[in-house]
């Protein structure tokens, strides 16, 4: 792996902790981001000649911290170099035992709207680009950039307090949303055949464990951790070379049984004192896939039942789209396509709506329409490996038409 790729991977996995640690000690988000960028720039200059440090993450933190101190002095701000400030990297926040988790709670200020809370935290702290956030929230990249600008302006106008907040239940839903989107972004990146790095998905699992240790017995946090583990267990089977492998064709011997066992135990241990929540239902759906011995043994009737319950609780277009896949397995592709017809307007910019619809049309024998749907998905794809896969599907269908 070349230096550019290696440093990029180190920066991605270390950024949340460095930004969070600097912000806890010095309280200036903009200067913290600028200082880290300067540290990365220096690494690109110095490491090719001097070699990579034994602990590159600590090198980046110390360099960024020194840069930030210099910047504060230039702004005529007093810098108190206490023993705590020197050890801020090694000693996390005492209440949360994680600077990153602490900062998620800070960004979840009730004075911000929940979309503002989540986009602000993931963009500023984790550095997730606006294009990825736009896909997650089903809006255009331009709309997401405007949302981020408004969120940053609002946070500035509200003088967002960077003191450690108490674990406020009003902030918990937003923090769980941040963790799940952080996991999803990392899972998709780490599963790509073009990457070889520790991803945000690993960090999200660690942070969710930390959150569960703060609030033991919380059904939704426990379910979120189970959902992540079920999903992460299948990561190594998602690709064969550059080609993505559908779930029902994956080599299940590559699935991480240790994670599946832990996730199953977490779901089994959930208390039954209240109706199942958003993450509990998703964990049960993912568990139904992960614990089936084969694709043929998958209980699609149970999965459809769970999706119906999830849609009643959270009636969003994406939930309806996923439910349609279960419908296809239980009632046939044509019935699923009828369900998708009502989602066209709301999911027109969502790549996976068009690719799902294309597969259902292919399954229903409607090959010309399937080709058209695959082309829509191709136009919205931002990954080369996805485009390669879609092109292969189109070529296969075109060959069938010529016969």
N, C-alpha and C positions, 0 to 999 in steps of 0.2 A: 504494500500500500504506500503511495507517495506521501510526501509531507503535507501537501495541500489537503488530501483526503483525510489523513490522520488527524491533523489539527482541526479540521472541520468537525470531525466526530467528537474530539475532546471538547471543543467549544460547545457543541450542541448538548452534550450530556452534563456539562459542568455549569453552563450559564445560569440555570435556575438557582443553584446553591450559591454561586458567587454574587449574583444580583441581590438575592435575599439577604445574604450575610452583610454586604455593604450597606444595604438600605437599613437594616436593623441598627447598625452602628452609626451611620452618618446621616440617614434620613433624606438624602437627595437622590431621587430616582434618575433624573436626567444625567447628573454627574456620574452616577454608578454605571449607567449604560455606556456613557462616553469613555469612562476609565477602562471598562472591559474591552471595548473596541480598540483602544490604544494598546492594551496589553497583547491582544491578538495580532495587531499590526507589528508590534515589536517581535513577537514570536516568529512571524514569517521572515523577519529580517535577520534575527540572531540565530535561530535554531539550525538553519542549513550550514552555518559555519561552526558553531559550537556544539552541535548535536542536541538531541532532545533531552531535557532534564529527566532525572530519575523519577520525579513526581511532577509531571507537567501541569496537573490540575492546581497544585499548590503554587507552582511558579506563576500561573496566570492570575491566581487570586492575589498573591503578594504584589505582583507588578501592577495589577489594577488598583489595589489598595493604596500603594504609594502614589500612583497617578492621581487618584481621587484626593488624597491629602494635599498634593501640590496644587490641584485645582481649587480646593477650599481656601488655601492660603492666598492664592491669587485673587480670590473673591473676598479677601480680607475677613474670612471667617475663622474663628478660633478653633483649633483642633486639639482636643485633649487626648494625648497619647497615654492612656491608662493601660494597665496590664490586660484588662478585658478587651480593649480595642485591638491589641496585638494578637490575642488568641481567638478573635471572633470567628475565624474559620474553623477552629477545632472545637469550640464550645457553642453548640446550637442554643436557640432560645429555650429557656428552662420550662415554660409552660407547655409548649408544643413539641419540644425535643426535635424540632425541625424548622429551620428558618424559612424553607420553601412553604411548608404548610401554614406557618404563621402569616406569610405574605398573602397566601390565598384568602385567609380570613380577613386580612386588612382590605383587600380588593373587593370583598363581599360586603362593603358598607351598605346598609339598607337605603342610604340616600341615593345610591346609584340603582338604575334598573338592572334586572338580572342579566340581560344580554350585554349591557355595559360592563358589569362586573366580570363576566366570563371572558369577554374579548379583551378587556384591559389586562387581566391577569395572564392570560396565555400569550398575548402578543408581547407585553412588556417583560414579563418574568421569563417565560420559556422561549421567546423569540419566534413563536409560530407565525409564519407570514400571513398576511391578510388573505391571500389566495386560498390557503388551506382553511382558514376560519370561514371564508365565504362559502366554501363547499359544505362545511359542517352546518352552517345556519341557513343554507339554501337561498342565498342572496348573491347578487353580482359582486365582483371584486371591488368595483367602484363604490357600491353601497356599503360594503364592509369597511373600506377605507374611511368613508364619511362617519360611520358608526364609531370607529376607533378614535377619530379626531374629536368627535363630540364627547366620547368617554374620557379622553385625556383632558379635554378642556373642563368638563364637569368636575373631574377629580381635582383639578387645579383650583377651580373656583370654590370648591367645598373645602379646600385645604385638607385633603384626605389625611387623616391622622395615622402616622406610622408607629404610634405606640402599640404595644402588644394588646390586642383586644381579648376580652374574655370569650370563651367558647359560646357564642350566642347562637341559640337554635335557629334564629331568623337568618343566619348566614350559612347554615349547614347545607341547604339545598343547592345554593350556588357553588359552594366548595366541592360538593359531590359532582356537580356538572363539570367543573374545571378538571377534576381528576379523571373523569371518564373521557372528556375530549382530549386531554393530554395523553391518556392511554391509547385512544384510537389513532391519534396522529402518529405516535411512536410505533404502534403495531403495524400500521400500513407502511411506514417507512422501513422498519426492520424486516418486514416480510418481502420487501421488494428484492428481486434477484440482483439488483445493481448496487445494493448496499451491504456493508459488513461492519456494523457498529452496534454498540450498546445504545438502545433507543429510549425514548421517553416512556415507553410502555413499562420497562423495568422500574424506572423512577416512580411512575404512577402507582404501581403495585406496592412499592415500599412506602410511599406517602399514605396510601389507603390503609396499610397495616398500622402505620403510626396513628392515623385518625381513629381506627377501631380500638387501639389501645387506650386512647383518650376517652372514648365513649363505648366501652364494652357492652355487648348485648344489644346494640342498635341494629335492628333488622336490616335497614336499608344500606348501612355502611357494610355490614357483613355480606349482604347480597351483592353489593358492588364489587367487593373483593373476590367473591366467588365467580362473578361474571367475568372479571379480568382474567382469573386463573383458568377458567374453562376455555376462554378465547386464546390466551397465550399458549396453552398446551398444544394447540394445533399449528403453531407458527412454522415449525420446521417442515411441515408437510404441504404448505401452500403453493410451493413452486417445484417444478421439475426443470432444472436449468433456468431458462428465461420464460418458460410457459407456466401460467397460473393453473393450478389444479382445482377443479370444483370440489366442494366438500364431499359429495357422494363418491368421488373417485380418488380421494386421498388415501395414501398408505397409512393405515391407522397404527401400524407398529412404530411410526415416527412420532406419534402423539406422546406427550409427556404425561405418563400415568401418575407420577407423583403429584403433579398439579391437579389432575382430575380427581384424585383421591382426596386431596385437601379441599378442593372446591365442593365436592359432594358432601363432605363432612360439615362444611360451613352451612350449606343449604339445609342439611338434616337437622342441625342444631338450632335453626331459627325458631323463635317463639311463635305460637299460634294465637296470641291474644288480640291481634288486629288483622284486618284484611291485608292480603299481600300488596306490596307497594310496587313502584315502577321498576326498581332494580331487582327486586325479588322475582318478579314475573320474567324479566329478561334472563336472569340467572337460571331459572327453571327451564326456559327454552333452550339456552345454550347447553345446559346439562343433559337435556334429552338427546341432543346430537352427540355430545362427548361421551356419554355412557353407553350408547348403542354399539353393539359388537360389530355391526356392519351397516352399510347404507340401507339394506333391505330390512334390517331390524328396527330402523328408526320409527318411532310411534308418531306419525304425522297427525293422527287424530288428536292426540294429546297436545301436540304443538299448536294445532289450529285452535284448540280450546283455550290455550294460554294466550295466544295472540288476540283472540276475541276479548278476553279479560283485560289484556293490556290496552287494547284500543278503547274500551269503555273508560279506562282510567286516564288514558293519554291519547286522545283522538287526533293524531297528527298524520299528515300524508305519508311520512316515512314508515310509520308503524303499519299503515294500511298497505303500503307497497310490500313490506316484508310478510304481512299476513297473506297477501295474494300468492306468494310462493307456496305457503302451506296449503292454501286452497287448491292450487294446481295439483298437488300430490294427493289430496283427498277427493276432490270433485272434478279434476280435469283442467287442462290448460284453457279451454274456452271460457269456463266459469271465472277463472282467474283474470283473463283478459277483460271480461265484463267489469270486474272490480277496478281494474286499472283505468278504464275509460274515464272515470270521474276524477282521476288524479292528474290528467294531462296538463291542465293549466297551472296547477300549483307546483308541479315537479318538472316543468319544461326545461329548467336549467340544471337539473340533477342528472348527472351521467348515468347513475345506476338505475334510474327509472327506465331510461331507454334501453340499457343493456338487459335488464330484467324482462322488459316487454319483448325485446328481440328474441330472447331464449324461449319465452312462452309462445311466441308466434312460430318459431322454428319447431317447437314441440307439437303445435297444432297443425303443422304442415303448410302454413301460410308463408312460403319462402320469400316471395317478392316483398311483402310487408316486413318480414324479419330483416332483410337486407337493408331496407330503408331505416329501420329502427337502429340497427347496428351502426349505420353511417351517422345518425344523430349522436350516438354514444361516442363514436370516434371523434367527432367535432368538439365534444366537451372534455375529452380525456386530456390529461396533462402529463401522462407518463408514457415513455416510449414502449415499455413492455406491454402496457394495456393496448396501445395502438397496434402493436404487432399481433396480439391475441385477437383483437377485433378484425383486423385485416384477414387473418387466417379463417375466422368464422365466415366472413363475407365471401372469400374465395371458395370455401367449401360449398356454400349455398349456391353460388353462381355455377359451379360445376354440375350440381344436381339439376339446375334449370336447363342446362344445355343438353342433358341426356335425353 
